[in-house]
Amino acid sequence: MAERAGSEEERRVALARLHERLDRSTHLVRQLLSLARHETALTASQLHTVDLGQLLEAAVADHSALADSRAIDLGVVETLPAPVLVQADPDGLQVLLNNLIDNALRYTQQGGRVDLQAALEEGRPLLRVSDNGPGVPSQHHARLFDRFFRPDGNDAWGCGLGLSIVRHIAEHHQADIVLADGEAGRGLQVTVRFPQAA
């Protein structure tokens, strides 16, 4: 395609499209590998004490360049004085959180906001990712976790596997996922609630 382009501008556009397709293909392969890896049951040896607050801080550092490039305010809110700890697979939780943040950044418009929170509610540790993007109509909430499902009218690229992976990882940790509208009825709030510590 780039070789057949007549002008330098046509060549540049063709290469940009090729690069975008390659990025999408790479993303799809990574998501499929992640899904396959997290469909197997967790063993006790994979479980470690994970500080959810530290996990969030690391995730902000990992995603800050992407957030900055889109002028999205990404940060941790309402930190507790004591650590919020869970027994979990650290790699699995990192994948879960990365997918939630990637989705929030992808669907939040330039100049928007994505908030991360680790908290205890009714004795249960939780992770929460909230954005002020366009949100998802409540009739689509249950289907968001289906493989390859993408709501209508959605122009952000992705393969529709991220939330399916999130669901598998949450299930392996006996965690619940609750979807709600974001602040002031805008955006989406995803809460992952872990079992109460013994």
C-alpha positions as CSV (number, residue, x, y, z in Angstrom):
1,M,0.0,0.0,0.0
2,A,2.8,2.5,1.0
3,E,4.8,1.4,-2.0
4,R,2.0,2.2,-4.4
5,A,1.3,5.6,-2.9
6,G,2.0,8.4,-5.4
7,S,3.0,11.3,-3.2
8,E,5.0,11.5,0.0
9,E,1.8,12.5,1.9
10,E,-0.1,9.4,0.5
11,R,2.8,7.3,1.6
12,R,2.8,8.8,5.1
13,V,-1.0,8.2,5.5
14,A,-0.6,4.6,4.2
15,L,2.2,3.9,6.7
16,A,0.2,5.5,9.6
17,R,-2.8,3.2,8.7
18,L,-0.5,0.2,8.6
19,H,1.0,1.1,11.9
20,E,-2.4,1.4,13.5
21,R,-3.5,-2.0,12.1
22,L,-0.3,-3.5,13.5
23,D,-1.0,-1.9,16.9
24,R,-4.5,-3.4,16.9
25,S,-3.3,-6.8,15.9
26,T,-0.6,-6.8,18.6
27,H,-3.2,-5.7,21.1
28,L,-5.6,-8.5,20.1
29,V,-2.8,-11.1,20.4
30,R,-1.8,-9.8,23.9
31,Q,-5.4,-9.9,25.0
32,L,-6.0,-13.4,23.7
33,L,-2.8,-14.6,25.5
34,S,-3.9,-12.9,28.7
35,L,-7.3,-14.4,28.5
36,A,-5.9,-17.9,28.0
37,R,-3.4,-17.5,30.8
38,H,-6.1,-16.3,33.3
39,E,-8.8,-18.9,32.4
40,T,-6.9,-21.5,34.5
41,A,-7.6,-21.8,38.2
42,L,-5.4,-20.0,40.7
43,T,-3.3,-22.1,43.0
44,A,-2.4,-21.2,46.6
45,S,1.2,-20.7,45.6
46,Q,0.2,-17.9,43.3
47,L,-1.5,-15.9,46.1
48,H,0.5,-13.2,47.9
49,T,-0.4,-10.2,50.0
50,V,-1.1,-7.3,47.6
51,D,-1.4,-3.7,48.8
52,L,-4.1,-2.2,46.5
53,G,-2.9,1.4,47.1
54,Q,0.6,0.5,45.9
55,L,-0.9,-1.3,42.9
56,L,-2.8,1.9,42.0
57,E,0.2,4.1,42.3
58,A,2.2,1.8,40.0
59,A,-0.7,1.8,37.5
60,V,-0.8,5.6,37.4
61,A,3.0,5.7,36.7
62,D,2.5,3.1,33.9
63,H,-0.4,5.0,32.3
64,S,0.6,8.6,32.9
65,A,2.2,9.1,29.4
66,L,-0.9,7.9,27.6
67,A,-3.1,10.0,29.9
68,D,-0.9,13.1,29.4
69,S,-0.9,12.7,25.7
70,R,-4.8,12.9,25.8
71,A,-4.8,15.6,28.5
72,I,-6.7,13.3,30.8
73,D,-6.4,13.8,34.5
74,L,-5.4,10.3,35.9
75,G,-4.9,9.9,39.6
76,V,-5.6,8.1,42.9
77,V,-8.3,9.6,45.1
78,E,-9.2,9.1,48.8
79,T,-6.2,7.1,50.0
80,L,-6.7,5.5,53.4
81,P,-4.2,5.9,56.2
82,A,-3.8,2.1,56.5
83,P,-3.0,-0.2,53.5
84,V,-5.8,-2.0,51.8
85,L,-4.6,-5.6,51.5
86,V,-5.8,-8.6,49.6
87,Q,-4.6,-12.2,49.1
88,A,-4.2,-12.3,45.3
89,D,-2.2,-13.1,42.3
90,P,-0.2,-9.9,41.8
91,D,0.2,-10.4,38.1
92,G,-3.5,-11.1,37.6
93,L,-4.5,-8.0,39.6
94,Q,-2.1,-5.9,37.5
95,V,-3.7,-7.2,34.3
96,L,-7.2,-6.6,35.7
97,L,-6.4,-3.0,36.7
98,N,-4.5,-2.3,33.4
99,N,-7.5,-3.4,31.4
100,L,-9.9,-1.2,33.4
101,I,-7.6,1.8,33.1
102,D,-7.0,1.2,29.4
103,N,-10.8,1.1,28.8
104,A,-11.3,4.3,30.9
105,L,-8.6,6.2,29.0
106,R,-9.8,4.9,25.6
107,Y,-13.4,6.0,26.2
108,T,-12.7,9.3,28.0
109,Q,-12.5,12.4,25.8
110,Q,-9.5,14.7,25.8
111,G,-9.5,16.8,28.9
112,G,-11.5,14.3,30.9
113,R,-10.8,12.6,34.1
114,V,-10.1,9.0,35.3
115,D,-10.0,8.4,39.1
116,L,-8.6,5.3,40.8
117,Q,-9.5,4.2,44.4
118,A,-8.6,1.5,46.8
119,A,-10.9,1.3,49.8
120,L,-12.7,-0.8,52.4
121,E,-16.5,-0.9,52.3
122,E,-18.3,-3.0,54.8
123,G,-15.1,-4.8,55.5
124,R,-14.5,-5.7,51.9
125,P,-11.4,-4.4,50.1
126,L,-12.1,-2.9,46.7
127,L,-10.6,-1.3,43.6
128,R,-12.6,1.4,41.8
129,V,-12.0,3.0,38.4
130,S,-14.2,5.9,37.5
131,D,-14.2,8.1,34.4
132,N,-16.3,11.0,33.0
133,G,-16.5,9.7,29.5
134,P,-19.7,9.0,27.6
135,G,-20.6,6.0,29.8
136,V,-22.4,2.9,28.8
137,P,-26.2,2.6,28.8
138,S,-27.3,0.3,31.6
139,Q,-28.9,-2.2,29.1
140,H,-25.4,-3.0,27.9
141,H,-23.8,-3.5,31.4
142,A,-24.3,-7.3,31.5
143,R,-23.0,-7.7,28.0
144,L,-19.8,-5.7,28.6
145,F,-18.1,-8.8,29.9
146,D,-18.9,-10.9,26.8
147,R,-16.0,-11.7,24.6
148,F,-15.8,-9.3,21.6
149,F,-18.8,-7.3,22.7
150,R,-18.6,-3.6,21.9
151,P,-21.5,-1.2,22.4
152,D,-23.1,0.4,19.4
153,G,-21.8,3.8,18.3
154,N,-18.4,3.2,19.8
155,D,-15.5,4.7,17.8
156,A,-12.6,3.8,20.2
157,W,-10.5,1.0,18.9
158,G,-10.2,-2.2,20.9
159,C,-10.9,-5.9,20.5
160,G,-13.7,-6.4,23.0
161,L,-11.7,-8.7,25.3
162,G,-10.5,-6.4,28.1
163,L,-13.5,-6.7,30.3
164,S,-13.9,-10.4,29.7
165,I,-10.3,-10.8,31.0
166,V,-11.3,-8.6,34.0
167,R,-14.2,-10.8,34.7
168,H,-12.1,-14.0,34.6
169,I,-9.5,-12.6,36.9
170,A,-12.1,-11.3,39.4
171,E,-13.9,-14.6,39.4
172,H,-10.7,-16.4,40.2
173,H,-10.3,-14.1,43.2
174,Q,-14.0,-14.6,44.3
175,A,-14.5,-10.9,43.6
176,D,-17.7,-9.2,42.5
177,I,-17.8,-6.5,39.8
178,V,-20.3,-3.7,40.1
179,L,-20.9,-1.3,37.2
180,A,-22.6,2.1,37.8
181,D,-22.8,5.5,36.3
182,G,-19.9,7.8,37.0
183,E,-20.1,11.0,39.0
184,A,-23.0,13.3,38.1
185,G,-24.4,10.5,35.9
186,R,-21.5,10.7,33.4
187,G,-19.0,8.1,32.5
188,L,-18.7,4.6,34.0
189,Q,-17.7,3.4,37.4
190,V,-16.3,-0.1,37.8
191,T,-15.9,-1.5,41.3
192,V,-14.1,-4.8,42.0
193,R,-15.1,-6.0,45.5
194,F,-12.9,-8.7,47.0
195,P,-14.0,-11.1,49.7
196,Q,-13.8,-9.9,53.3
197,A,-10.5,-10.7,54.9
198,A,-10.6,-13.6,57.3
